[in-house]
Amino acid sequence: MSEGNAKILQFAPFESFVSPTFWHKLAELKLDHDRLSDAKRSIFGHYTNRKASRCLLEVDYSAYNSSAQPPKFSHGAVGTIYNKNTIEEFKALDKTALLAEEGKCLLDDMNSGRVLNDASLLARFFVLSFADLKSHSYYYWFAFPCPLTPTLQLQCDALCLKELPNARQYAEAIRLLPADQQNFFVLYANEQENVWEARSLSAVLTQFDEQQSQHYYYCFADASEYENPSWLMRNYVAMLLQQCPSLVGRTLKFLGVRYDQQMQLDNSLIWQVVQAESSCNEQLQFVGWEVNRNGKMGPRMVSMRDSMDPAKLAENSINLNLKLMKWRLVPDLNLDIMAQSKCLLFGAGTLGCAVARNLLSWGFKHITLLDNGKVGYSNPVRQSLYTHADAVAGNRMKATTAATRLLDINPSAVCHGHVLEIPMPGHTIGEALRQQTEEHLQLIEQQVQQHDVIFLLTDSRESRWLPTLLGAAQQKIVINAALGFDSYLVMRHGSTRQEVGDVGNKEIAGLKCIGGEQLGCYFCNDVTAPGNSLKDRTLDQQCTVTRPGVSNIAASYAVELLVALLQHPQRDLAPAYYANSRNQQQQQPQLPEGLLGILPHSIRGMLCNYENILPATQKFAQCIACSKFLQINVD
């Protein structure tokens, strides 16, 4: 090819190939770590020159690792991701300035010689992105920065390696080089002396030998499947001429190393090129933005809604609201303690359904319900986990049906339902039911032991006695909710757990402090023992007749009280405060607050005047439910 007919060498641009796991990991990092920060983050990619398809640079979940770990037969690429907080910031960012900034980083690596020790810096890329975590849509734009240097002129057509007389010696020399150094290297091929030797960039360019340079082939792992070399060669040429300006105007031989499926190098190509003039670094411009699927300059968008595992998608979406709280409102919120806490609900009726739904909303995953009732026609309108079809079936038990519905809402939850009768004071048990009752009692004891939190949500007073007793004996957190027609009571039972040393309760002027281990339970203020509250009662007295909104209010308070308790450093030993005189009540001394506000002992509310009061009562030493066991010696 004569000088007048010399062709300009064209390059095959990189194409991004993004694994769905890359976006999954980005969503996790954004929610749990970066939050409102849009600082750039280092990432890694990889490309292969083994049976390369198109000219792909791939990223997956491993891109966020602290160091590059390219797969077998692949080479690493160094990148950066700029993930913006809003779509407006993504659109408004000066793309030209960002490309120039990244390009200057590339030039700095060339000038400083860092690329000689880490050649993967020549395979530089970056991603501008915006993650819409509500719709699971990701907007992104890849760029592969490259200095806009003078054109390269081809001195002859590309030559295939297998056409060389000593092709086998070339291939053997390349294979002797460790695989992790085959991304960029120099092959010394002196046919007269019968020497073929692959050398690292640092070994050649640190002390460049002008006389030997005529025998050099500048090799690189070529990810292109086309006749044109991949984009990498463009940066390679720029680096060589930057390190060795004497090469400007001289014919340079570049070898694009391409392996086939059998790891043969026959399809590798050689280009002989000349760059006629040098470039000025101060005036260099940069190119490299990737075109979109329409072949135009612009970002791409991908939706992960269909490609993500539905269970994982649901879990991420369910926790979205909770994780956003940690971004700005409550950075110290401990979500793990709620996800790990196991809740046992006695009762799967109106209160039980509402409490279970609120627990799911707060990220609780372990929920067990105990109930012996069937879904009736009157239930679905008040009890949110049941439908009319459940009532029509006639044999669907509340506990198991509610557990199934919770799994329908959050497939990653661990929910169980047990159908059983709670043994109650005042309710006689015939001999025929004795074995069943003992089995139910054993199951109740087992469930209390296996759970961390107990909710008392049954519709009678006496049905709460045994769970209260077992909760105190097993040192569990117990939350109680009871309803009247237009009133409700929500309370936490005092802890029976003993803390070693000083618990550090603060004394505040005008307020009485009761330590968590001294707080009373639901039965501490009783004058009489619990009995059969359903005997000789009419239908309206046997059913829980309340204003419909009362149960939802009480259930919400019950769950919020538990969450506040779990976030308190003392947990169930957290103290409660109350004003110790009416005078001081009017002065309204400031109650101490935890992470989510004050932590009362009990909440008594009335819808008739839309008022709440927060009384605190001490434990009764002879309480029939929560008092300590005393051994009395009778002479």
Salt bridges, closest charged atoms under 4 A:
GLU15 OE1 - ARG54 NH2 3.18
GLU28 OE2 - LYS25 NZ 3.43
ASP32 OD1 - LYS323 NZ 3.24
ASP34 OD1 - ARG41 NH2 2.59
ASP38 OD2 - LYS84 NZ 3.75
GLU58 OE1 - HIS46 NE2 3.94
GLU102 OE1 - ARG124 NE 3.17
ASP109 OD1 - ARG114 NH2 2.66
ASP109 OD2 - ARG124 NH1 3.23
GLU172 OE2 - ARG168 NH1 2.84
GLU197 OE1 - ARG199 NH2 3.30
GLU210 OE1 - ARG250 NH1 2.67
ASP222 OD2 - ARG258 NH2 2.76
GLU290 OE2 - ARG300 NH2 3.20
GLU315 OE2 - LYS365 NZ 2.74
ASP390 OD1 - ARG396 NH1 2.55
ASP390 OD2 - ARG405 NH2 2.49
GLU438 OE2 - ARG434 NE 3.47
GLU462 OE2 - HIS427 NE2 2.83
GLU499 OE1 - ARG497 NH1 3.24
ASP526 OD1 - ARG461 NH2 2.24
ASP572 OD1 - ARG497 NH2 2.64
